Amino acid sequence: MSTDRYLVPYPGRGSILGAAEAAAVSAALESDQPLSAGTHREAFERRFAELTGVRHALSVTSGTVALQLGISLLDLQPGDEVIATPQTYKATLQPLLEYPVRVRFCDVDARTLNADPASVESLITPRTRAILLVHYGGVTADMDAIMRIAREHGVLVLEDCAHALGGSYHGRRPGSLADIACFSFHSSKNITTLGEGGMVTVHRDDWAHRLDLIRSNESDSVYVRRVGARQDPPGWMLHPGRAHSHDCARIRHPGTNAVLSEPGAAVGLVQLDRLDHLIARRRAIAARIGEVLERYPFVRMIAEPEGVVNAYHLYTFFVEPDAGITRDQLVDRLERQGVEMRLRYFPLHLLPEWRARGHRPGECPTAERLWAREQVNLPCQPVLSERHVSHLVHALDRVLSTADTANRALARA
Ligand SMILES: Cc1ncc(COP(=O)(O)O)c(C=O)c1O
Protein backbone atom coordinates (compact mmCIF):
# COMPACT_ATOMS: atom_id res chain seq x y z
CA MET A 1 0.00 0.00 0.00
CA SER A 2 1.28 3.42 -0.85
CA THR A 3 0.69 5.05 2.53
CA ASP A 4 -1.24 4.51 5.76
CA ARG A 5 -2.22 8.18 5.90
CA TYR A 6 -5.33 7.13 4.02
CA LEU A 7 -8.21 4.83 4.95
CA VAL A 8 -8.33 3.91 1.27
CA PRO A 9 -4.86 4.21 -0.32
CA TYR A 10 -4.23 4.45 -4.05
CA PRO A 11 -2.11 1.29 -4.23
CA GLY A 12 1.19 1.22 -6.09
CA ARG A 13 0.54 -2.45 -6.76
CA GLY A 14 -1.89 -3.40 -9.46
CA SER A 15 -1.78 -7.15 -9.02
CA ILE A 16 -1.67 -9.79 -6.33
CA LEU A 17 1.49 -11.82 -5.83
CA GLY A 18 1.55 -14.96 -3.70
CA ALA A 19 3.13 -18.31 -3.03
CA ALA A 20 3.11 -19.33 -6.69
CA GLU A 21 5.18 -16.28 -7.69
CA ALA A 22 7.58 -16.83 -4.76
CA ALA A 23 8.03 -20.47 -5.82
CA ALA A 24 8.68 -19.42 -9.42
CA VAL A 25 11.41 -16.99 -8.31
CA SER A 26 13.00 -19.60 -6.03
CA ALA A 27 13.01 -22.17 -8.80
CA ALA A 28 14.65 -19.71 -11.20
CA LEU A 29 17.29 -18.78 -8.62
CA GLU A 30 18.04 -22.31 -7.51
CA SER A 31 18.42 -23.76 -11.00
CA ASP A 32 21.80 -23.60 -12.68
CA GLN A 33 20.30 -22.00 -15.78
CA PRO A 34 21.25 -18.49 -16.93
CA LEU A 35 19.29 -15.67 -15.35
CA SER A 36 18.82 -13.98 -18.71
CA ALA A 37 17.40 -15.00 -22.09
CA GLY A 38 16.39 -18.50 -21.03
CA THR A 39 13.45 -20.86 -21.02
CA HIS A 40 11.21 -18.76 -18.74
CA ARG A 41 11.30 -15.88 -21.16
CA GLU A 42 10.51 -18.15 -24.09
CA ALA A 43 7.57 -19.70 -22.22
CA PHE A 44 6.23 -16.32 -21.07
CA GLU A 45 6.38 -14.87 -24.58
CA ARG A 46 4.78 -17.95 -26.15
CA ARG A 47 1.94 -17.90 -23.65
CA PHE A 48 1.46 -14.13 -24.02
CA ALA A 49 1.32 -14.38 -27.82
CA GLU A 50 -1.29 -17.17 -27.59
CA LEU A 51 -3.39 -15.25 -25.10
CA THR A 52 -3.24 -12.05 -27.15
CA GLY A 53 -3.76 -13.74 -30.51
CA VAL A 54 -0.60 -12.47 -32.21
CA ARG A 55 2.26 -14.21 -33.99
CA HIS A 56 5.02 -12.62 -31.90
CA ALA A 57 5.41 -11.32 -28.35
CA LEU A 58 8.83 -9.95 -27.33
CA SER A 59 9.41 -9.11 -23.69
CA VAL A 60 11.49 -6.11 -22.61
CA THR A 61 12.39 -4.30 -19.41
CA SER A 62 9.55 -1.75 -19.25
CA GLY A 63 6.55 -0.33 -21.05
CA THR A 64 8.58 2.79 -21.82
CA VAL A 65 11.23 0.70 -23.60
CA ALA A 66 8.49 -1.30 -25.37
CA LEU A 67 7.21 2.02 -26.77
CA GLN A 68 10.69 3.20 -27.78
CA LEU A 69 11.31 -0.04 -29.68
CA GLY A 70 7.76 -0.25 -31.07
CA ILE A 71 7.97 3.32 -32.39
CA SER A 72 11.38 2.58 -33.95
CA LEU A 73 9.62 0.04 -36.22
CA LEU A 74 7.60 2.86 -37.79
CA ASP A 75 10.76 4.06 -39.58
CA LEU A 76 9.70 7.68 -39.19
CA GLN A 77 11.30 10.07 -41.67
CA PRO A 78 11.76 13.85 -41.51
CA GLY A 79 8.48 15.56 -42.36
CA ASP A 80 6.29 12.57 -41.47
CA GLU A 81 3.19 13.26 -39.42
CA VAL A 82 1.96 11.16 -36.52
CA ILE A 83 -1.54 11.47 -35.09
CA ALA A 84 -1.57 10.88 -31.34
CA THR A 85 -3.98 10.91 -28.45
CA PRO A 86 -3.26 13.57 -25.81
CA GLN A 87 -5.00 11.63 -23.02
CA THR A 88 -2.39 9.10 -21.93
CA TYR A 89 0.71 8.73 -19.82
CA LYS A 90 3.65 10.69 -21.23
CA ALA A 91 5.63 7.53 -22.08
CA THR A 92 3.23 6.75 -24.95
CA LEU A 93 4.54 9.68 -26.98
CA GLN A 94 7.87 10.50 -25.39
CA PRO A 95 9.94 8.62 -28.02
CA LEU A 96 8.49 10.92 -30.71
CA LEU A 97 10.47 13.80 -29.19
CA GLU A 98 13.56 12.17 -30.68
CA TYR A 99 12.23 12.19 -34.26
CA PRO A 100 11.97 15.12 -36.71
CA VAL A 101 8.26 14.51 -37.20
CA ARG A 102 5.14 16.61 -36.76
CA VAL A 103 2.81 15.30 -34.06
CA ARG A 104 -0.86 16.15 -34.55
CA PHE A 105 -2.95 15.65 -31.42
CA CYS A 106 -6.44 14.32 -31.99
CA ASP A 107 -9.28 14.99 -29.60
CA VAL A 108 -10.89 12.33 -27.42
CA ASP A 109 -14.34 10.78 -27.20
CA ALA A 110 -16.02 12.29 -24.12
CA ARG A 111 -17.60 8.94 -23.23
CA THR A 112 -14.34 6.96 -23.03
CA LEU A 113 -11.39 9.40 -23.14
CA ASN A 114 -10.09 7.36 -26.10
CA ALA A 115 -8.98 8.83 -29.44
CA ASP A 116 -12.05 10.06 -31.31
CA PRO A 117 -12.04 8.45 -34.79
CA ALA A 118 -13.72 11.51 -36.37
CA SER A 119 -10.97 13.74 -35.02
CA VAL A 120 -8.29 11.26 -36.17
CA GLU A 121 -9.76 11.20 -39.67
CA SER A 122 -9.85 14.99 -39.87
CA LEU A 123 -6.08 15.12 -39.24
CA ILE A 124 -5.03 12.65 -41.94
CA THR A 125 -2.84 14.16 -44.67
CA PRO A 126 -0.66 12.59 -47.37
CA ARG A 127 2.23 12.89 -44.88
CA THR A 128 0.56 10.87 -42.11
CA ARG A 129 2.69 7.84 -41.31
CA ALA A 130 1.19 6.53 -38.07
CA ILE A 131 -1.51 6.77 -35.41
CA LEU A 132 -0.55 6.29 -31.75
CA LEU A 133 -3.30 5.58 -29.28
CA VAL A 134 -3.95 4.16 -25.84
CA HIS A 135 -6.82 2.07 -24.51
CA TYR A 136 -7.45 4.52 -21.72
CA GLY A 137 -7.96 2.93 -18.32
CA GLY A 138 -8.68 -0.47 -19.91
CA VAL A 139 -11.50 0.44 -22.34
CA THR A 140 -10.41 -0.54 -25.83
CA ALA A 141 -10.50 2.35 -28.29
CA ASP A 142 -12.88 2.22 -31.27
CA MET A 143 -10.47 0.03 -33.23
CA ASP A 144 -12.84 -0.90 -36.07
CA ALA A 145 -13.18 2.76 -36.99
CA ILE A 146 -9.51 3.59 -36.39
CA MET A 147 -8.22 0.62 -38.42
CA ARG A 148 -10.64 1.39 -41.26
CA ILE A 149 -9.25 4.94 -41.47
CA ALA A 150 -5.66 3.68 -41.19
CA ARG A 151 -6.05 1.03 -43.89
CA GLU A 152 -7.81 3.46 -46.21
CA HIS A 153 -4.87 5.86 -46.00
CA GLY A 154 -1.99 3.37 -45.69
CA VAL A 155 -1.15 4.48 -42.16
CA LEU A 156 0.34 2.28 -39.39
CA VAL A 157 -1.30 2.04 -35.96
CA LEU A 158 0.43 1.46 -32.61
CA GLU A 159 -1.78 0.61 -29.63
CA ASP A 160 -0.45 1.33 -26.14
CA CYS A 161 -1.99 -1.55 -24.17
CA ALA A 162 -0.40 -0.64 -20.82
CA HIS A 163 -3.89 -0.53 -19.25
CA ALA A 164 -5.70 -3.02 -21.40
CA LEU A 165 -4.32 -6.48 -20.55
CA GLY A 166 -7.25 -8.67 -19.54
CA GLY A 167 -9.84 -6.65 -21.45
CA SER A 168 -11.33 -7.51 -24.82
CA TYR A 169 -12.83 -6.03 -27.96
CA HIS A 170 -15.54 -8.01 -29.76
CA GLY A 171 -13.93 -11.24 -28.58
CA ARG A 172 -10.41 -10.17 -29.56
CA ARG A 173 -7.61 -9.07 -27.28
CA PRO A 174 -5.98 -5.64 -27.22
CA GLY A 175 -2.48 -6.18 -28.53
CA SER A 176 -3.77 -7.96 -31.63
CA LEU A 177 -5.89 -5.14 -33.02
CA ALA A 178 -3.31 -2.94 -34.77
CA ASP A 179 0.14 -3.20 -36.36
CA ILE A 180 2.22 -2.89 -33.20
CA ALA A 181 1.24 -3.05 -29.53
CA CYS A 182 3.11 -2.24 -26.33
CA PHE A 183 2.40 -3.47 -22.79
CA SER A 184 3.73 -2.54 -19.35
CA PHE A 185 4.25 -4.90 -16.42
CA HIS A 186 5.15 -2.15 -14.00
CA SER A 187 4.19 -2.76 -10.37
CA SER A 188 1.01 -0.71 -10.84
CA LYS A 189 -0.19 -2.61 -13.92
CA ASN A 190 -2.72 -5.43 -14.36
CA ILE A 191 0.07 -7.99 -14.02
CA THR A 192 3.72 -7.47 -13.09
CA THR A 193 7.09 -9.08 -13.82
CA LEU A 194 8.65 -8.20 -10.46
CA GLY A 195 7.90 -4.48 -10.58
CA GLU A 196 9.20 -3.62 -14.05
CA GLY A 197 8.76 -5.14 -17.48
CA GLY A 198 7.05 -4.76 -20.82
CA MET A 199 6.12 -6.53 -24.05
CA VAL A 200 5.87 -5.63 -27.72
CA THR A 201 3.49 -7.66 -29.88
CA VAL A 202 3.55 -7.72 -33.68
CA HIS A 203 2.13 -9.91 -36.42
CA ARG A 204 4.97 -9.33 -38.90
CA ASP A 205 7.88 -11.80 -38.84
CA ASP A 206 10.45 -9.26 -40.09
CA TRP A 207 9.52 -6.82 -37.32
CA ALA A 208 9.80 -9.56 -34.69
CA HIS A 209 13.26 -10.42 -35.99
CA ARG A 210 14.30 -6.77 -35.94
CA LEU A 211 12.96 -6.24 -32.41
CA ASP A 212 14.78 -9.32 -31.20
CA LEU A 213 18.08 -7.99 -32.52
CA ILE A 214 17.58 -4.52 -31.08
CA ARG A 215 16.45 -5.55 -27.62
CA SER A 216 19.36 -7.91 -27.08
CA ASN A 217 22.02 -5.76 -28.75
CA GLU A 218 22.63 -8.39 -31.39
CA SER A 219 24.26 -7.56 -34.68
CA ASP A 220 22.27 -8.07 -37.84
CA SER A 221 25.30 -8.55 -40.02
CA VAL A 222 28.45 -10.21 -38.81
CA TYR A 223 32.09 -9.74 -39.65
CA VAL A 224 34.20 -11.94 -37.41
CA ARG A 225 37.91 -12.44 -37.09
CA ARG A 226 38.97 -14.69 -34.28
CA VAL A 227 42.25 -16.07 -33.08
CA GLY A 228 42.81 -19.14 -35.17
CA ALA A 229 40.81 -17.83 -38.11
CA ARG A 230 42.40 -18.79 -41.38
CA GLN A 231 42.85 -15.24 -42.55
CA ASP A 232 44.80 -12.78 -40.43
CA PRO A 233 42.85 -9.77 -39.23
CA PRO A 234 43.82 -6.44 -40.75
CA GLY A 235 46.61 -4.68 -38.91
CA TRP A 236 44.42 -1.92 -37.46
CA MET A 237 42.45 -4.53 -35.50
CA LEU A 238 45.47 -5.99 -33.77
CA HIS A 239 46.08 -5.11 -30.17
CA PRO A 240 49.67 -3.93 -29.98
CA GLY A 241 51.91 -6.87 -29.17
CA ARG A 242 49.08 -9.45 -29.07
CA ALA A 243 47.03 -11.48 -31.49
CA HIS A 244 43.58 -10.13 -32.15
CA SER A 245 41.09 -11.90 -29.91
CA HIS A 246 37.75 -10.17 -30.36
CA ASP A 247 34.73 -10.86 -32.47
CA CYS A 248 33.94 -7.89 -34.60
CA ALA A 249 30.43 -7.21 -35.83
CA ARG A 250 28.76 -4.53 -37.85
CA ILE A 251 25.42 -3.42 -36.45
CA ARG A 252 22.97 -1.70 -38.76
CA HIS A 253 20.25 -0.96 -36.19
CA PRO A 254 21.52 0.68 -33.03
CA GLY A 255 20.62 -1.75 -30.28
CA THR A 256 20.12 -1.69 -26.56
CA ASN A 257 19.92 -4.21 -23.78
CA ALA A 258 16.26 -4.51 -22.84
CA VAL A 259 16.16 -8.21 -21.98
CA LEU A 260 13.66 -9.15 -19.28
CA SER A 261 15.31 -11.22 -16.53
CA GLU A 262 14.45 -14.91 -16.09
CA PRO A 263 12.98 -14.44 -12.58
CA GLY A 264 10.83 -11.59 -13.98
CA ALA A 265 9.62 -13.76 -16.85
CA ALA A 266 8.93 -16.69 -14.48
CA VAL A 267 6.73 -14.42 -12.37
CA GLY A 268 5.03 -13.07 -15.50
CA LEU A 269 4.08 -16.59 -16.50
CA VAL A 270 2.43 -17.23 -13.13
CA GLN A 271 0.74 -13.83 -13.26
CA LEU A 272 -0.90 -14.78 -16.56
CA ASP A 273 -2.60 -17.67 -14.71
CA ARG A 274 -4.02 -15.11 -12.30
CA LEU A 275 -5.10 -12.63 -14.95
CA ASP A 276 -8.78 -13.61 -15.12
CA HIS A 277 -9.08 -13.50 -11.36
CA LEU A 278 -7.31 -10.13 -11.15
CA ILE A 279 -9.60 -8.59 -13.75
CA ALA A 280 -12.69 -10.14 -12.13
CA ARG A 281 -11.67 -8.50 -8.85
CA ARG A 282 -11.19 -5.12 -10.56
CA ARG A 283 -14.59 -5.49 -12.20
CA ALA A 284 -16.25 -6.44 -8.91
CA ILE A 285 -14.87 -3.30 -7.23
CA ALA A 286 -15.96 -1.24 -10.25
CA ALA A 287 -19.47 -2.68 -9.97
CA ARG A 288 -19.67 -1.62 -6.31
CA ILE A 289 -18.60 1.93 -7.20
CA GLY A 290 -21.02 1.93 -10.14
CA GLU A 291 -23.97 1.08 -7.86
CA VAL A 292 -23.32 4.34 -5.99
CA LEU A 293 -22.74 6.52 -9.04
CA GLU A 294 -25.93 5.27 -10.73
CA ARG A 295 -28.00 6.93 -8.04
CA TYR A 296 -26.75 10.43 -8.90
CA PRO A 297 -27.76 12.03 -12.20
CA PHE A 298 -25.03 14.67 -12.05
CA VAL A 299 -22.19 12.17 -12.50
CA ARG A 300 -21.63 9.76 -15.38
CA MET A 301 -19.59 6.60 -15.59
CA ILE A 302 -17.04 5.96 -18.30
CA ALA A 303 -18.74 4.09 -21.15
CA GLU A 304 -18.10 0.41 -21.79
CA PRO A 305 -19.12 0.30 -25.47
CA GLU A 306 -20.95 -2.75 -26.75
CA GLY A 307 -18.56 -5.65 -27.35
CA VAL A 308 -15.87 -4.13 -25.10
CA VAL A 309 -14.80 -5.63 -21.77
CA ASN A 310 -13.16 -2.95 -19.63
CA ALA A 311 -10.07 -4.26 -17.80
CA TYR A 312 -10.55 -1.43 -15.24
CA HIS A 313 -6.92 -0.54 -14.92
CA LEU A 314 -8.30 2.84 -13.87
CA TYR A 315 -11.74 3.55 -12.50
CA THR A 316 -12.90 6.76 -14.16
CA PHE A 317 -16.08 8.78 -13.95
CA PHE A 318 -17.13 12.33 -14.80
CA VAL A 319 -18.77 15.17 -12.87
CA GLU A 320 -21.32 16.89 -15.14
CA PRO A 321 -20.79 20.64 -15.63
CA ASP A 322 -24.03 21.61 -13.80
CA ALA A 323 -23.56 19.15 -10.93
CA GLY A 324 -23.73 21.65 -8.08
CA ILE A 325 -20.34 20.30 -6.96
CA THR A 326 -17.19 20.89 -8.95
CA ARG A 327 -14.77 18.12 -9.79
CA ASP A 328 -12.13 19.71 -7.60
CA GLN A 329 -14.54 19.99 -4.65
CA LEU A 330 -15.46 16.33 -5.08
CA VAL A 331 -11.81 15.26 -5.15
CA ASP A 332 -11.07 17.40 -2.14
CA ARG A 333 -13.98 16.00 -0.13
CA LEU A 334 -13.08 12.42 -0.94
CA GLU A 335 -9.50 13.11 0.18
CA ARG A 336 -10.89 14.48 3.43
CA GLN A 337 -12.89 11.27 3.81
CA GLY A 338 -9.60 9.36 3.69
CA VAL A 339 -9.61 8.29 0.03
CA GLU A 340 -6.28 8.83 -1.74
CA MET A 341 -6.99 10.48 -5.08
CA ARG A 342 -4.82 10.52 -8.23
CA LEU A 343 -5.98 12.16 -11.45
CA ARG A 344 -4.84 10.69 -14.74
CA TYR A 345 -3.65 12.25 -17.15
CA PHE A 346 -2.74 15.87 -17.78
CA PRO A 347 -3.29 16.40 -21.55
CA LEU A 348 0.09 15.76 -23.09
CA HIS A 349 0.00 18.50 -25.73
CA LEU A 350 0.07 21.03 -22.88
CA LEU A 351 3.22 19.66 -21.25
CA PRO A 352 6.23 21.98 -21.64
CA GLU A 353 8.05 19.66 -24.05
CA TRP A 354 5.09 19.65 -26.44
CA ARG A 355 4.33 23.35 -26.00
CA ALA A 356 7.94 23.99 -26.98
CA ARG A 357 6.99 22.33 -30.29
CA GLY A 358 4.10 24.73 -30.83
CA HIS A 359 1.18 22.96 -29.18
CA ARG A 360 -1.34 25.18 -27.46
CA PRO A 361 -4.51 25.19 -25.35
CA GLY A 362 -7.57 24.86 -27.57
CA GLU A 363 -6.01 22.15 -29.74
CA CYS A 364 -8.01 19.33 -28.10
CA PRO A 365 -11.02 21.06 -26.54
CA THR A 366 -12.78 17.94 -25.25
CA ALA A 367 -9.65 16.47 -23.65
CA GLU A 368 -8.87 19.84 -22.06
CA ARG A 369 -12.40 20.40 -20.70
CA LEU A 370 -12.68 16.89 -19.28
CA TRP A 371 -9.28 17.11 -17.63
CA ALA A 372 -9.84 20.59 -16.21
CA ARG A 373 -13.36 20.08 -14.91
CA GLU A 374 -14.88 16.62 -15.19
CA GLN A 375 -12.74 13.52 -14.97
CA VAL A 376 -12.14 11.69 -11.70
CA ASN A 377 -10.22 8.47 -10.97
CA LEU A 378 -10.82 6.23 -7.97
CA PRO A 379 -8.70 3.35 -6.69
CA CYS A 380 -9.97 -0.06 -7.88
CA GLN A 381 -6.89 -2.29 -7.61
CA PRO A 382 -7.38 -5.94 -6.66
CA VAL A 383 -5.14 -5.53 -3.59
CA LEU A 384 -7.81 -3.35 -1.93
CA SER A 385 -9.46 -5.23 0.91
CA GLU A 386 -13.21 -5.51 1.49
CA ARG A 387 -12.80 -2.91 4.24
CA HIS A 388 -11.14 -0.49 1.80
CA VAL A 389 -13.87 -0.99 -0.78
CA SER A 390 -16.66 -0.52 1.77
CA HIS A 391 -15.08 2.67 3.02
CA LEU A 392 -14.58 3.89 -0.54
CA VAL A 393 -18.21 3.39 -1.60
CA HIS A 394 -19.56 4.89 1.63
CA ALA A 395 -17.31 7.92 1.36
CA LEU A 396 -18.37 8.40 -2.26
CA ASP A 397 -22.03 8.06 -1.37
CA ARG A 398 -21.68 10.56 1.49
CA VAL A 399 -19.97 13.17 -0.68
CA LEU A 400 -22.42 12.76 -3.57
CA SER A 401 -25.54 12.73 -1.36
CA THR A 402 -24.44 15.99 0.31
CA ALA A 403 -24.12 17.54 -3.15
CA ASP A 404 -27.49 16.05 -4.13
CA THR A 405 -29.22 17.53 -1.07
CA ALA A 406 -27.68 20.93 -1.84
CA ASN A 407 -28.86 20.64 -5.47
CA ARG A 408 -32.42 19.83 -4.41
CA ALA A 409 -32.51 22.74 -1.94
CA LEU A 410 -31.30 25.05 -4.69
CA ALA A 411 -33.94 23.75 -7.10
CA ARG A 412 -36.72 24.36 -4.52
CA ALA A 413 -35.56 27.90 -3.68
C1 LIG B 1 -0.42 4.31 -20.82
C2 LIG B 1 0.97 3.98 -20.37
N1 LIG B 1 1.93 3.82 -21.29
C3 LIG B 1 3.19 3.51 -20.93
C4 LIG B 1 3.54 3.36 -19.62
C5 LIG B 1 4.98 3.11 -19.28
O1 LIG B 1 5.19 1.86 -18.73
P1 LIG B 1 6.43 1.60 -17.75
O2 LIG B 1 6.12 2.26 -16.44
O3 LIG B 1 6.46 0.10 -17.65
O4 LIG B 1 7.64 2.14 -18.39
C6 LIG B 1 2.56 3.48 -18.63
C7 LIG B 1 2.87 3.22 -17.21
O5 LIG B 1 3.22 3.87 -16.38
C8 LIG B 1 1.24 3.83 -19.01
O6 LIG B 1 0.29 4.01 -18.10
The ligand as a MOL file (V3000), in Angstrom:
LIG
                    3D

  0  0  0     0  0            999 V3000
M  V30 BEGIN CTAB
M  V30 COUNTS 16 16 0 0 0
M  V30 BEGIN ATOM
M  V30 1 C -0.4230 4.3140 -20.8200 0
M  V30 2 C 0.9690 3.9780 -20.3670 0
M  V30 3 N 1.9260 3.8180 -21.2860 0
M  V30 4 C 3.1860 3.5110 -20.9320 0
M  V30 5 C 3.5380 3.3610 -19.6190 0
M  V30 6 C 4.9770 3.1150 -19.2850 0
M  V30 7 O 5.1880 1.8650 -18.7280 0
M  V30 8 P 6.4290 1.5950 -17.7490 0
M  V30 9 O 6.1210 2.2580 -16.4390 0
M  V30 10 O 6.4580 0.1020 -17.6480 0
M  V30 11 O 7.6430 2.1360 -18.3900 0
M  V30 12 C 2.5610 3.4820 -18.6280 0
M  V30 13 C 2.8720 3.2220 -17.2080 0
M  V30 14 O 3.2200 3.8660 -16.3800 0
M  V30 15 C 1.2440 3.8290 -19.0060 0
M  V30 16 O 0.2930 4.0130 -18.1010 0
M  V30 END ATOM
M  V30 BEGIN BOND
M  V30 1 1 1 2
M  V30 2 1 2 3
M  V30 3 2 2 15
M  V30 4 2 3 4
M  V30 5 1 4 5
M  V30 6 1 5 6
M  V30 7 2 5 12
M  V30 8 1 6 7
M  V30 9 1 7 8
M  V30 10 2 8 9
M  V30 11 1 8 10
M  V30 12 1 8 11
M  V30 13 1 12 13
M  V30 14 1 12 15
M  V30 15 2 13 14
M  V30 16 1 15 16
M  V30 END BOND
M  V30 END CTAB
M  END
